[in-house]
Amino acid sequence: MEICSYGCGKEARFFFKTGNKCCEKSPNSCESKRNKDSEKKKGKFKGTPYWQLPEDKRKLPFIPWNKGKVGVYTEEYRKKISNSLKGRTDIGRASTDEKETERKKKISETMKKNPLCGGLRKCGGRGKKGRYKGYWCDSSWELAWVIYNLEHNIKFERNNIGFEYEYKGQKRKYYPDFLITENYYEIKGRRSFEKLDAVNKEKIRQFKFNLKVLYEKDMKPYLTYVIEKYGKDYTKLYE
């Protein structure tokens, strides 16, 4: 009778190519082998790893696994990389004139391929955007206008209809910001009509319905009301 090679004393019923014999189909199922493996592992890990200890019991300074080792990110290697990057201005942004020109060229080509782009889009523009009581606002000034009208029971709605206009032979869409009865409202921020670019001037000129464009002086009552009530950081009211 063949005996299990792993010391349990039981009859071996399974024979492996390595020459070992076992009482179970898998050696790991043999109780004697599991006990031996457990004994081998004892003492291999001394105590709880540093990173698993509570904060108040981390008495010794943590030593990174790669400290002083060759071929990994050592302190010397990091300093070498840091020194090589000093003075570089072309990392992470298009800082050179060539790159900036190329970027503008790509944007221009995109506009030509899609003449309808540039209209009202959620998240379009540069202001602090967000949603307030169901109304999407593309800037903090739009938010002030929305708050003022809501709190003065003035009914309005966000305009989602695009009106066609033409610029340099191309047809585009213009989306005024808001609508009150039959009057459309456009919030232009810190500008006057004279300081608008050619595209904005043209779409305002070609608009065939009642349009009220709100510039800086027009926005003062709305901003004053909201800032006095909610403070300068009123954009925190966004949902």
Buried (B, 14 or more C-beta within 10 A) or exposed (E): EEEBBBEBEBEBEBEEEEEBBBBBEEBEEBEBBBEEEEEEEEEEEEEEEEEEBEEEEEEEEEEEEEEEEEEEEBEEEEEEEEEEEEEEEEEEEEEEEEEEEEEEEEEEEEBEEEBEBBEBEEEEEEBBBBEBEEBBBBBBBBBBBBBBBBEEEEEBEBBEEBBEBEBEEEEBBBBBBBBBEEEBBBBBBEEEEEEBEEBBBBBBEBBEEEBEBBBEEBBEEBBEBBEEEBEEEBBEBEE
